[in-house]
Amino acid sequence: MATKQSVITIREFTAAKQSRLFGLLKQSQFNGQLQLATSSTKWTFEFYMGRLLYVTGGKQSMRRWYRYVKHFCPDLYLEISTLKAELQRLSKIKDDQELSCWEYQLLGLWYSQQKISREQIRKIIESIFVEVFFDVNQSREVMYQVKPENRLSKQLLLVNADTMIYKAKSLWKSWLDAKLGDRSPDLAPLIRHPLELKKRVPEPLYRTLTMMLTGQLTLRDLSVKIDRDIVSLSASLLPHIQQGAIELIELNDLASPLPPPQPIEKSPKGPLIVCVDDSPAICRALEKVLRTADYQIHCVQDPLRAIAVLLSKKPALIFLDLVMPGTNGYELCSQLRRISCFKETPVVILTGNDGMIDRVRARMVGASAFLSKPINPYQVLSVVERQLSKQASVEI
């Protein structure tokens, strides 16, 4: 577990599976990062000697950090301009090196300045861990990858993963028992039909709700603000949500005081992959995913030129669209398998119609794998790494 691994998919990532994965990292005294991802969300867990230090990522990472810092450290001034000034000061202390995991580093700076205590840090970090593990429980499928890269030189707190997993599991069970499983606590309640709500609740409660439910605070924000547990708060609003008087809406994350890093343009050095697909959108999506992972990619949008291009490029892997004008992925794959230099080249069929008949037919013409549209970045990388790994073992 101490070296960088391929992206691995886990279905039904239960608390038991979470405990097993984090337990393996603890046993190996892992230093570095564990990245967990779904099709739309990614979290990065920071480790030191197998123990948890911090976690970043998720859909509302800034809002989450701000919420708990404000709650547990009410004397701190958290305006965005102040945070920017603090980060500039921190950057100078670190000789202008890149600020990795700035939220954690800022807590360390405040601790060194005696603005916050070790106990406040513990409450903030553990609350963040429980919230992230709760969100992980909402995911049907996750992909993970370990990276032995130390980003945090200071250890403010060493956290036991099992304790956080257990707390999140208990909270998730309560959330399900309250019939809230299909709703996210990151949604913000907004009164959509005030007259309807006024009929259903006492006047004092109605006045309170009109002040609270403005669509500016998520259920989690409100829970912390009024010091009421998230499950009972959300459950009390559920009948009004089901009746349509209150609506749950999505909010954008709060603005980060640190601008996103500018990407460094570099030429990919990995194996060449060719994509034969007449859709410009699919080609652009694959190019973005594969170039980010350091693969070279060449797209062919005219299927009638595909064989000639493939013979000249001789790629390490080929993506073939199933349905194209003038031909299809089955015909092209069958032709490729009759050419000696492509007999063992991995061929991945792309399709928007993921049916069993299509999969069987693709196997019959020699396809190596089958990938559904729309493009899922982590599934693409997982398929590519798995197929290239098989190809390497065949060559050996």
C-alpha positions as CSV (number, residue, x, y, z in Angstrom):
1,M,0.0,0.0,0.0
2,A,3.0,2.3,0.2
3,T,3.5,2.9,-3.5
4,K,1.2,4.7,-6.0
5,Q,-1.5,2.4,-7.3
6,S,-3.9,2.3,-10.2
7,V,-7.4,3.6,-9.7
8,I,-9.4,0.8,-8.1
9,T,-13.2,0.7,-8.0
10,I,-15.2,-0.4,-4.9
11,R,-18.9,-1.0,-5.1
12,E,-21.1,-0.7,-2.0
13,F,-18.4,1.1,0.0
14,T,-19.8,0.2,3.3
15,A,-18.4,1.2,6.7
16,A,-16.9,-2.3,7.0
17,K,-15.1,-1.8,3.7
18,Q,-14.0,1.7,4.7
19,S,-12.6,0.4,7.9
20,R,-10.7,-2.4,6.1
21,L,-9.1,0.0,3.6
22,F,-8.1,2.6,6.2
23,G,-6.9,-0.3,8.5
24,L,-4.6,-1.5,5.8
25,L,-3.1,2.0,5.4
26,K,-2.7,2.2,9.2
27,Q,-0.9,-1.2,9.4
28,S,1.5,-0.2,6.7
29,Q,2.1,3.2,8.5
30,F,1.3,4.9,5.2
31,N,2.5,8.5,4.6
32,G,0.8,10.4,1.8
33,Q,-2.7,10.8,0.3
34,L,-5.6,8.5,-0.3
35,Q,-8.0,9.9,-3.0
36,L,-11.6,8.7,-3.0
37,A,-13.8,9.7,-5.9
38,T,-17.2,9.2,-7.4
39,S,-18.3,10.3,-10.8
40,S,-18.9,13.9,-9.5
41,T,-16.9,14.3,-6.2
42,K,-13.4,13.7,-5.0
43,W,-11.9,13.7,-1.5
44,T,-8.2,13.7,-0.5
45,F,-7.3,12.2,2.8
46,E,-3.9,13.1,4.3
47,F,-2.0,10.5,6.3
48,Y,1.0,10.4,8.6
49,M,2.3,7.0,9.8
50,G,-1.0,5.4,9.0
51,R,-3.1,7.9,11.0
52,L,-5.4,10.6,9.5
53,L,-4.3,14.2,9.5
54,Y,-6.9,16.0,7.4
55,V,-9.3,15.6,4.5
56,T,-10.2,18.1,1.7
57,G,-12.5,18.0,-1.2
58,G,-16.2,17.3,-1.7
59,K,-18.8,19.6,-3.2
60,Q,-18.7,22.2,-0.5
61,S,-15.3,22.0,1.1
62,M,-14.9,25.8,1.8
63,R,-18.4,26.0,3.3
64,R,-17.7,23.0,5.5
65,W,-14.4,24.4,6.8
66,Y,-15.8,27.9,7.3
67,R,-18.9,26.5,9.2
68,Y,-16.8,24.6,11.8
69,V,-14.1,27.2,12.2
70,K,-16.7,29.8,12.8
71,H,-18.6,27.6,15.2
72,F,-15.7,26.4,17.3
73,C,-13.6,29.6,17.1
74,P,-16.2,32.4,17.3
75,D,-13.5,35.0,18.1
76,L,-11.7,34.6,14.8
77,Y,-12.4,37.2,12.1
78,L,-13.1,35.2,9.0
79,E,-13.8,37.8,6.3
80,I,-12.4,36.7,2.9
81,S,-10.0,39.7,2.8
82,T,-8.6,38.7,6.2
83,L,-8.1,35.1,5.1
84,K,-6.3,36.2,2.0
85,A,-3.9,38.4,4.2
86,E,-3.3,35.4,6.5
87,L,-2.5,33.2,3.6
88,Q,0.0,35.7,2.2
89,R,1.7,35.8,5.6
90,L,1.7,32.0,5.7
91,S,3.2,31.9,2.1
92,K,6.1,34.1,3.2
93,I,6.8,31.9,6.2
94,K,7.1,29.0,3.8
95,D,9.4,30.9,1.5
96,D,6.6,31.3,-1.1
97,Q,6.3,27.6,-1.6
98,E,2.9,26.4,-2.9
99,L,0.4,26.2,-0.1
100,S,-0.8,22.6,0.0
101,C,-4.0,22.0,1.9
102,W,-4.2,25.7,3.0
103,E,-7.2,25.2,5.4
104,Y,-5.1,22.9,7.5
105,Q,-2.0,25.1,7.3
106,L,-4.0,28.1,8.4
107,L,-5.2,26.2,11.5
108,G,-1.5,25.6,12.2
109,L,-0.6,29.2,11.8
110,W,-3.4,30.3,14.2
111,Y,-2.3,27.7,16.7
112,S,1.3,29.0,16.6
113,Q,0.0,32.5,17.1
114,Q,-2.1,31.2,20.1
115,K,-5.3,32.4,18.5
116,I,-6.9,28.9,18.8
117,S,-6.3,25.9,21.1
118,R,-5.5,22.3,20.4
119,E,-8.9,21.4,21.6
120,Q,-10.6,23.7,19.1
121,I,-8.5,22.2,16.3
122,R,-9.6,18.7,17.4
123,K,-13.3,19.6,17.2
124,I,-12.9,21.3,13.8
125,I,-11.0,18.5,12.2
126,E,-13.0,15.6,13.7
127,S,-16.3,17.3,12.6
128,I,-15.0,17.7,9.1
129,F,-14.0,14.0,9.0
130,V,-17.4,12.8,10.2
131,E,-19.1,14.9,7.6
132,V,-16.9,13.6,4.8
133,F,-17.4,10.0,5.9
134,F,-21.1,10.6,6.0
135,D,-21.0,11.8,2.4
136,V,-18.9,8.8,1.4
137,N,-21.7,6.6,2.7
138,Q,-24.1,8.2,0.2
139,S,-22.0,6.9,-2.7
140,R,-22.9,3.7,-4.3
141,E,-19.5,3.3,-5.9
142,V,-16.1,4.9,-5.3
143,M,-12.7,4.7,-6.8
144,Y,-9.6,5.0,-4.8
145,Q,-5.9,5.7,-5.4
146,V,-3.0,6.0,-3.0
147,K,-0.2,8.6,-3.5
148,P,2.9,8.5,-1.3
149,E,3.3,12.2,-1.4
150,N,3.7,14.1,1.9
151,R,2.0,17.5,1.6
152,L,1.8,18.4,5.3
153,S,5.0,18.7,7.4
154,K,3.2,19.6,10.6
155,Q,1.0,17.2,12.5
156,L,-1.6,19.1,14.4
157,L,-3.7,16.1,15.3
158,L,-3.5,12.3,14.6
159,V,-7.1,11.0,14.1
160,N,-8.2,7.4,14.4
161,A,-10.1,6.5,11.2
162,D,-12.2,3.8,12.8
163,T,-13.7,6.3,15.3
164,M,-14.7,8.7,12.5
165,I,-16.1,5.9,10.4
166,Y,-18.2,4.6,13.3
167,K,-19.6,8.1,14.1
168,A,-20.5,8.7,10.5
169,K,-22.1,5.2,10.2
170,S,-24.3,5.9,13.2
171,L,-25.3,9.3,11.8
172,W,-26.0,7.8,8.4
173,K,-28.2,5.1,9.9
174,S,-30.2,7.7,11.8
175,W,-30.5,9.7,8.6
176,L,-31.9,6.6,6.8
177,D,-34.2,5.8,9.7
178,A,-35.7,9.3,9.4
179,K,-36.5,8.6,5.7
180,L,-34.0,11.2,4.6
181,G,-31.8,8.9,2.5
182,D,-32.7,10.4,-0.9
183,R,-31.8,14.0,0.3
184,S,-28.5,15.6,0.9
185,P,-27.7,17.7,4.0
186,D,-25.8,20.1,1.7
187,L,-29.1,21.3,0.3
188,A,-30.6,24.6,1.5
189,P,-34.3,24.8,2.6
190,L,-36.3,27.7,1.1
191,I,-39.9,28.5,1.9
192,R,-41.6,28.2,-1.5
193,H,-45.2,28.7,-0.5
194,P,-45.4,30.8,2.7
195,L,-49.2,30.9,2.9
196,E,-49.4,27.1,2.8
197,L,-46.7,26.8,5.5
198,K,-48.5,29.4,7.7
199,K,-51.6,27.3,7.7
200,R,-49.7,24.3,9.0
201,V,-47.5,25.6,11.8
202,P,-48.1,27.8,14.9
203,E,-47.4,31.5,14.4
204,P,-44.2,31.7,16.5
205,L,-42.7,28.8,14.6
206,Y,-43.7,30.3,11.3
207,R,-41.9,33.6,12.2
208,T,-38.8,31.6,13.1
209,L,-38.9,29.6,9.9
210,T,-39.3,32.6,7.7
211,M,-36.1,34.0,9.3
212,M,-34.1,30.8,9.0
213,L,-35.3,29.2,5.7
214,T,-34.1,31.8,3.2
215,G,-32.2,29.4,0.9
216,Q,-28.9,31.0,2.0
217,L,-27.9,28.3,4.5
218,T,-27.7,24.5,4.0
219,L,-29.3,22.1,6.4
220,R,-25.8,21.5,7.9
221,D,-25.3,25.3,8.3
222,L,-28.6,25.6,10.1
223,S,-27.8,22.6,12.3
224,V,-24.6,24.1,13.5
225,K,-26.0,27.7,13.8
226,I,-29.0,26.7,16.0
227,D,-27.0,23.9,17.7
228,R,-29.5,21.2,16.8
229,D,-28.6,17.8,15.5
230,I,-28.9,17.5,11.7
231,V,-31.2,14.5,11.7
232,S,-33.9,15.9,14.0
233,L,-33.8,19.3,12.3
234,S,-34.1,17.8,8.8
235,A,-36.8,15.4,9.9
236,S,-38.9,18.2,11.4
237,L,-38.9,20.0,8.0
238,L,-39.5,16.8,5.9
239,P,-43.4,16.9,6.1
240,H,-43.4,20.5,4.8
241,I,-40.8,19.5,2.1
242,Q,-43.0,16.6,1.0
243,Q,-46.1,18.9,0.8
244,G,-44.2,21.4,-1.3
245,A,-44.3,24.4,1.1
246,I,-40.5,24.1,1.6
247,E,-38.1,23.3,-1.2
248,L,-34.5,22.1,-0.9
249,I,-32.2,23.9,-3.3
250,E,-28.6,23.5,-4.3
251,L,-26.1,26.2,-3.2
252,N,-22.7,26.9,-4.7
253,D,-19.7,26.5,-2.4
254,L,-18.3,29.6,-0.7
255,A,-15.5,31.4,-2.5
256,S,-12.0,30.3,-1.6
257,P,-9.5,32.9,-0.4
258,L,-6.8,31.1,-2.4
259,P,-7.1,31.3,-6.2
260,P,-7.0,28.0,-8.0
261,P,-3.5,27.1,-9.2
262,Q,-2.8,27.8,-12.9
263,P,-2.3,24.6,-14.8
264,I,1.2,24.1,-16.2
265,E,1.1,23.2,-19.9
266,K,3.2,20.2,-20.7
267,S,3.4,17.6,-23.4
268,P,2.0,14.2,-22.4
269,K,4.7,11.5,-22.2
270,G,2.5,8.4,-21.7
271,P,1.4,5.8,-24.2
272,L,-0.5,6.9,-27.3
273,I,-4.3,6.3,-27.4
274,V,-6.4,6.8,-30.5
275,C,-10.1,7.5,-30.3
276,V,-12.3,6.9,-33.3
277,D,-15.6,8.7,-32.7
278,D,-17.5,11.1,-34.9
279,S,-18.7,13.1,-31.9
280,P,-16.5,16.2,-31.2
281,A,-17.9,16.4,-27.7
282,I,-16.8,12.8,-26.9
283,C,-13.4,13.5,-28.4
284,R,-12.9,16.6,-26.3
285,A,-14.0,14.8,-23.1
286,L,-11.6,11.9,-23.7
287,E,-8.8,14.3,-24.6
288,K,-9.3,16.3,-21.4
289,V,-9.3,13.1,-19.2
290,L,-6.4,11.4,-20.8
291,R,-4.1,14.4,-21.2
292,T,-4.6,15.2,-17.6
293,A,-3.4,11.6,-16.8
294,D,-0.3,12.2,-19.1
295,Y,-1.5,10.0,-22.0
296,Q,-1.0,11.1,-25.6
297,I,-4.2,11.0,-27.5
298,H,-5.2,11.4,-31.1
299,C,-8.8,11.6,-32.2
300,V,-10.2,10.5,-35.6
301,Q,-13.7,11.8,-36.4
302,D,-13.9,10.4,-39.9
303,P,-14.3,6.6,-39.4
304,L,-13.5,5.9,-43.1
305,R,-9.9,7.2,-42.4
306,A,-9.6,5.3,-39.2
307,I,-7.6,2.2,-40.5
308,A,-5.1,4.4,-42.3
309,V,-4.5,6.6,-39.3
310,L,-4.2,3.7,-36.9
311,L,-1.7,2.0,-39.2
312,S,0.4,5.2,-39.2
313,K,0.1,5.9,-35.4
314,K,0.2,2.3,-34.1
315,P,-1.4,3.3,-30.7
316,A,-1.1,1.4,-27.4
317,L,-4.9,1.4,-27.0
318,I,-7.9,2.2,-29.3
319,F,-11.4,3.6,-28.4
320,L,-14.0,2.8,-31.0
321,D,-17.5,4.4,-31.1
322,L,-20.2,1.8,-31.7
323,V,-22.4,3.8,-34.0
324,M,-20.8,6.0,-36.7
325,P,-21.8,7.1,-40.2
326,G,-20.8,4.7,-42.9
327,T,-19.5,2.0,-40.5
328,N,-19.7,0.9,-36.9
329,G,-17.4,-0.2,-34.1
330,Y,-18.0,-3.9,-34.7
331,E,-16.9,-3.8,-38.3
332,L,-13.8,-1.7,-37.5
333,C,-12.8,-3.9,-34.6
334,S,-13.2,-7.0,-36.8
335,Q,-11.0,-5.5,-39.5
336,L,-8.4,-4.5,-36.9
337,R,-8.1,-8.0,-35.5
338,R,-7.3,-9.3,-39.0
339,I,-4.2,-6.9,-39.2
340,S,-1.2,-8.5,-37.5
341,C,0.0,-5.4,-35.6
342,F,-3.4,-4.9,-34.0
343,K,-4.2,-8.5,-33.0
344,E,-3.3,-7.8,-29.3
345,T,-3.9,-4.1,-29.1
346,P,-6.6,-3.3,-26.5
347,V,-9.8,-2.1,-28.2
348,V,-12.5,-0.4,-26.1
349,I,-16.0,0.0,-27.5
350,L,-17.8,3.2,-26.7
351,T,-21.6,3.2,-26.7
352,G,-24.6,5.0,-25.3
353,N,-26.6,1.8,-25.4
354,D,-25.2,-0.4,-22.7
355,G,-27.0,-3.7,-23.5
356,M,-26.1,-7.3,-23.0
357,I,-26.4,-8.1,-26.7
358,D,-24.0,-5.3,-27.6
359,R,-21.5,-6.6,-25.0
360,V,-21.7,-10.1,-26.4
361,R,-21.3,-9.0,-30.0
362,A,-18.4,-6.7,-29.0
363,R,-16.6,-9.7,-27.4
364,M,-17.2,-11.9,-30.5
365,V,-15.5,-9.4,-32.8
366,G,-12.5,-9.2,-30.4
367,A,-13.2,-6.1,-28.3
368,S,-11.2,-5.9,-25.1
369,A,-13.7,-3.9,-23.0
370,F,-16.9,-2.0,-23.2
371,L,-17.4,1.6,-21.9
372,S,-20.7,3.4,-21.6
373,K,-21.4,7.1,-22.5
374,P,-21.5,9.7,-21.2
375,I,-17.8,9.7,-20.3
376,N,-17.0,9.0,-16.7
377,P,-13.4,10.2,-16.1
378,Y,-12.6,7.6,-13.4
379,Q,-14.1,4.7,-15.4
380,V,-12.1,5.8,-18.4
381,L,-8.8,5.9,-16.5
382,S,-9.6,2.6,-14.8
383,V,-10.3,0.8,-18.1
384,V,-7.2,2.3,-19.7
385,E,-4.9,1.4,-16.9
386,R,-6.3,-2.1,-16.6
387,Q,-6.1,-2.8,-20.4
388,L,-2.5,-1.4,-20.7
389,S,-1.5,-3.4,-17.6
390,K,-2.8,-6.6,-19.3
391,Q,-1.0,-5.7,-22.5
392,A,2.2,-5.3,-20.6
393,S,1.9,-8.7,-19.0
394,V,1.2,-10.3,-22.4
395,E,4.3,-8.7,-23.9
396,I,6.5,-9.9,-21.0
